[in-house]
Amino acid sequence: MKQEPTPCLRRATLVGAALALIAACSRNNRSDSDARAALAAFDSLQPPPTKLAIIYPADGTVFPPEIPAPTFDWAGPWSEHPFVWAIRIQLRDRSLVFSSSAQKWKPPESAWRDIRRSSVTAEATVTIVGFPPDAPESIACSATIRIRTSADGIGAPIMFRDVPLPFIYAVKNPDTIRWRLADVSSDRPPPVVLENLPVCGNCHSFDAAGRTLGMDVDYANDKGSYAITELSDKTVLSRDKIITWSDYKREDGEYTFGLLSQVSPDGRYVVSTVKDRSVFVPRPDLRYSQLFFPIRGILAVYDRKTRRFSSLPGADDPAFVQSNPAWSPDGKWVYFCREKAAAIPEDDEHRAVLITEHLARHFLKANTEFKYDIFRVPFNDGKGGDARAVPGASNNGKSNYFPRISPDGKWMVFCRAENFMLLQPDSRLYIMPAAGGEARPMKCNTGDMNSWHSWSPNGKWLVFSTKAHGPYTQLCLAHVDETGNDSPAVLLEHVALPNRACNIPEFLNRRPGAKLALREDFLDSLNFRRQGQVLLLAGDFRESVQLFRKALDLDPDNHEARLRLAVAYTQTDEQSKAETEFASLLKRLHGKDEHMDLLHDVHCHMALLCRKQYDPDQAVKHYRAALRCRPEDVNARLLLGLVLASQHSFREAEEVLSEAAKLAPANPLARMWLGMVLCDAGQADAGRAQLVKALSLSPMNRSDWQLIAQRILPRADLAPQLAAFVERYRARFPDDPQPHVLAAKLRLQSGNAGDAIEQLEKAFKKDSSLAWIPAKIQELRKSR
């Protein structure tokens, strides 16, 4: 008797037949009777409700009409087992069925053309079903999404930068950074338009017509350098096209980077953050390899017609940091982000633009806040006006930054994060009316950083950067309709490059497929010398040697480069090479009064080298030579005094340090070292008097005030001056335990053991590594 098939067997037969038909259909790309049979078999499977996770694209994604076929990507609850997958795409008038043995699938280009064409007027429904091939009757899973194609084309290419990671590697190897121009309709890697630039280049922007380019180029490693040029098919970045934001009030003596500059819509102006200072901390994490955000700065404007710099009133208050400028499309408004300028402990006299990890430690602590609000100010032909916070993008307890206004002036898209700006994992895109209103999170946001966005010239598309797919930043698109509603992100797969981060995307208002090539023609000896100086300051001494050598190859008379080369050799322990370069400099500079300042620097560095080689007599000789070149140099005078004191030449040391104190009466070091020398020379009262004067000047260095305290503590009559200084220091550096330790010694000196114990407990709470404190506290308690 013939046995009736079981339900499982019937299901296995159906699945096997369906998969065979689907595979045949996919191979042949046919829509004939086999395809109809495959569809019928597919429909009969009735998969159970177990859900797949379709990773990409998301439900509701809107694709540009010109984009190549995307790669569908999904994950199931049994992803560790081999599955056979069926993909069905239901169009307005027909269905397409395909199969895949992997959890990724890309439609054939011919099928994708059909899908794009059909899904302009009606959504396409994509269903993915998975079957275990070894037990098709046991279980299955499925998921369905809807996608469509916009009638709005993109109509313009995207210029972006591709960078190796971590970021500090790119800083040290700027020639590895490339700029590309991506045509969204092409499935090929975008062509390189600029490469092998041996200096760091950063933000770029265009005018509305796509005729003018502005770009950070770090000419001569002046971080304020900025190239502005008219674009052609072959654009040369020459020296005559470079300005420097450092020229804005250069007499102030403050360095400038010129952050996040933006060319005006008409191409006449550029607005930038100047007189800036930023937190910069390289990180080992490949995904987020730097922490970078401005903490001081004002907005300044460069007028290309008059070639003049000016601040922008309303955005030039030094009490705030004003950054991230963005133009309204009519050029009448400048949007920017603002926060109270940060004070850096120990650093009031420090002028470096980048706040390094040591000085930025306050910002690295948990729960540290630094939040920006978005403001806008009328441009008024550079005269500025009253800046007002933009409602919806300010005073919300979050950090709001990177405002970008749509070409019709209707919408603003900006970033919001808990704190800081730039590379923030929680950065999300928000959209709102440009003049203010309710801010809505955008549907295109991915799960990991969304930033660096730019509007297409037709205002229909937004390009932005994300790390949703790994540590290497990728570019995505989002469609935005006339009501400000957007769609989930479209990944620009062909733009993604292996082991490269793609960032700073900017639409260029030119036809797709437009040719563009950029070439530098501004490198010279000065450039390599300043680039080497940056690496020298960063402690990369061997790399700096190579750059200084390049500078000297181009110009053997670049004396500053030769001096820095000699200094770099002292740091690589190549002392004989350093001495050779120093000797060469002394010979080249002999008798040339115009190089007196440089000759001064040579002698100071040679004195330092002699001190390292334990040759104080030669160090004294070079310091005296340096002072003949620049008698007002207090620092050289102080160092000379210290060397003389180390030789027990106390009378000469006293004369030198007394002169230093007269030249710089507000310099605490001059008073301090004069006081130390006097004490060591047996003039204790005179020495302590100088130390008390030094205390009144509040020395900045912590070890210095501790040295002074040790000299003064034995004198009970000086305790009030020391106590007053301890209070000032504790107020200035509240996290330092040492003022409490010193206060405890003062309490013990006056016989107040109880207060001393309290001060020691406070010190130990701030630094538990001071292991001697608990024992001292116990000893004091026993003695009470």
Protein Blocks (a to p, Z undefined) as FASTA:
>chain_A
ZZdddfklmmmmmmmmmmmmmmmmmmnopabfklmmmmmmmmmnopafbdcddfbacehi
acdfkbccdddddddfklmbccddddddddfkbccddddfbfbdcddfklmmmmmmmmmm
pccddddddddfklmmlpccdddddddddfbdfkiacddddddddfklmmmmmmlpccdd
ddfkbcbdcddfbghiabdcddddddfkopaccddehgghiakbccdddddfbdcddfkl
cccfklgoklnopacehiaiacdfkomaccddehiacdddddfblklmcccddfbdcddd
ddfklopacddehiacfkbccehiacdfklpaccdddddddddehilmpcbfbdcfklmm
mmmpghiacddddddddfklonapaddddehiaokopacehiacdfklmaccddddfbhc
hjafklccddddfkbpcddddfklcfeopehiaddfklpaccdddfklojbdcddddddd
fkopacdddddfklpcghiacehiacddddehiacdddddfbcfklmmmmmmmmmmnopa
mlmmmmmmmmmmmomklmklmmmmmmmmmmnopaklmmmmmmmmmmmmgopaklmmmmmm
mmmmmmmmmmmnopaklmmmmmmmmmmmmmmlmklmmmmmmmmmmnopaklmmmmmmmmm
mmmmmlmklmmmmmmmmmmnopamlmmmmmmmmmmnopablklmmmmmmmmmmpmklmmm
mmmmmmmmmmmmmmbmklmmmmmmmmmmnopaklmmmmmmmmmmmomklmmlmmmmmmmm
mmZZ
